[in-house]
Amino acid sequence: MIPLRLDEVSELAPGRLEAAPWAEQVTGLQTDSRRVKEGDLFVAVGGGADFVKHAFARGAAATLVPEDAFAALGALAGRVRDRSPARFVAITGSMGKTSTKDILAAICAPQRRTVAAERRYNAEIGVPLTIGRVEPETELCILELAMRGFGQIAALCAFARPEVGVVTNIGPVHLEHVEDLAGVARAKGELIAALPPGGIAVVPAGFPVKRDDLEVVRIEGDVGVRKLAELLQLWRR
């Protein structure tokens, strides 16, 4: 992870912060004490406060029992994002998010230093943990964004700030939260709305994009993923 000083951690994430005597900064982010490595910050989520001693035993530089775990993780990830020169790609959709992420990472990794979401790390904990793996030399970060209702994708994008947004498809998933297919499209559209001017929107045929300051790429299956990979290889600062 791009290092964060302990005073930054304290400022960004209110709560009970404890540091090892030798520590001045943290170089990793974990919420599972079993995965802690030397230099990491262990953020206690839920019952995680019971594992603070375990985290220190595994070499944690610091532990944090936050007042608001999701807000803390988002703020810490946002600071890492601020300092990263990498391109950030976010993928959402009713189906195919994980496979699209995996295919794209497999294509890009041989050419660019790539960090991609593990498994289905796609919500309030998983997205910050993925950003927490970004190093100073990372060139591409591929995120997966889940949707359980209106506002969730917008909240994730607020700290992830993707420059490329991919919507794989729109289907009848989570209708209990968004009512109908139009609601699904609206919720997924939060990703496109969050892109900066000049960003790339990769969307299915027929998906509405009402912005004229984006490059819009229409996709169909694996061919679309490969086209996106080619764009990322060519897209330089």
Beta strands, then each sheet from edge to edge (+ up, - down):
strand 1: 4-5
strand 2: 15-19
strand 3: 25-26
strand 4: 28-30
strand 5: 40-43
strand 6: 62-66
strand 7: 87-92
strand 8: 114-116
strand 9: 140-144
strand 10: 164-167
strand 11: 200-204
strand 12: 215-219
sheet 1: 1+ 3-
sheet 2: 2+ 6- 5- 4-
sheet 3: 8+ 9+ 7+ 10+ 11+ 12+
end
